């Protein structure tokens, strides 16, 4: 089977009024596979506080944190039906699921590139050219990401001074000055009103977003001259964790999203845009796994007419066949009045990081 090139997919999408982008972990892997691939995270994680969880990964034959978390949470629900007086084991499973979420955050923060200069300028410029298809020009839409790391934020904040015609992109993410402390060394989420103008949405939170209780803060480098990763590490060391959705199942992810105003607003923006029949959406770097069905099924129940799904490598490989089947299953959810056409493009041809 022949895949479309990314350039041909973009050309084809000119028929729509807006194009949006949904990013998965493949976006980060394409930049630094040594850090952001689940296998890499697993190898770098410190399980010394809860050594039993290593056997969970082994039993499941996976290095995917979310799969392990989901399995522990599901087992805790099922066990009481089979084991009398199993309360201690249930409590331990839930405790270890929570511990895995913290280990995941600490591992990402601990192994994240420290500062943007650790990534070559040319790679950022290539990434900005890719992002501009969705944030610049007449077809400019919105970007929704399921990733926790800082790579998207760094790419958006990077400049293009070497070029005669710098790339102009919309980068509003709904954050601005704290009205009570405009000179603070952070910015805060402006709430639902300001969020309507946001073009970038971290649907599952991110490493630089922290919920302080009274407000949601976004750490910045420009106001502190302290690298964002160092700020995140310092906060984690002080037992303050960034806003992350690392729950195991789609249902649990959806529950956490519904109980956080920022996450829920991003989710509502996603839903609102896929309900517009004149829009289209690209997916890059996502396997369409069921633990993100709270997001994906909304595409199936929406009204946008065309979905462009990135496929990396041989389309006949089992993993890619599964992605294609999952994509077609989304189309099958549609009402006949709003059919969804699914096409597949070669993710490598997008050359996202050069």
Secondary structure as GFF3:
##gff-version 3
##sequence-region A 1 354
A	DSSP	alpha_helix	6	12	.	.	.	ID=ss1
A	DSSP	three_ten_helix	13	15	.	.	.	ID=ss2
A	DSSP	beta_strand	18	23	.	.	.	ID=ss3
A	DSSP	alpha_helix	26	29	.	.	.	ID=ss4
A	DSSP	alpha_helix	33	36	.	.	.	ID=ss5
A	DSSP	alpha_helix	38	44	.	.	.	ID=ss6
A	DSSP	three_ten_helix	48	50	.	.	.	ID=ss7
A	DSSP	alpha_helix	53	60	.	.	.	ID=ss8
A	DSSP	alpha_helix	65	78	.	.	.	ID=ss9
A	DSSP	three_ten_helix	79	81	.	.	.	ID=ss10
A	DSSP	alpha_helix	87	111	.	.	.	ID=ss11
A	DSSP	three_ten_helix	116	118	.	.	.	ID=ss12
A	DSSP	alpha_helix	121	135	.	.	.	ID=ss13
A	DSSP	beta_strand	140	145	.	.	.	ID=ss14
A	DSSP	alpha_helix	151	157	.	.	.	ID=ss15
A	DSSP	beta_strand	175	176	.	.	.	ID=ss16
A	DSSP	beta_strand	186	189	.	.	.	ID=ss17
A	DSSP	alpha_helix	191	195	.	.	.	ID=ss18
A	DSSP	beta_strand	200	202	.	.	.	ID=ss19
A	DSSP	beta_strand	205	211	.	.	.	ID=ss20
A	DSSP	beta_strand	216	219	.	.	.	ID=ss21
A	DSSP	alpha_helix	228	237	.	.	.	ID=ss22
A	DSSP	beta_strand	242	244	.	.	.	ID=ss23
A	DSSP	alpha_helix	250	258	.	.	.	ID=ss24
A	DSSP	alpha_helix	261	274	.	.	.	ID=ss25
A	DSSP	beta_strand	279	284	.	.	.	ID=ss26
A	DSSP	three_ten_helix	290	292	.	.	.	ID=ss27
A	DSSP	alpha_helix	293	300	.	.	.	ID=ss28
A	DSSP	beta_strand	306	311	.	.	.	ID=ss29
A	DSSP	alpha_helix	318	332	.	.	.	ID=ss30
A	DSSP	three_ten_helix	336	338	.	.	.	ID=ss31
A	DSSP	beta_strand	341	346	.	.	.	ID=ss32
A	DSSP	three_ten_helix	347	350	.	.	.	ID=ss33
###
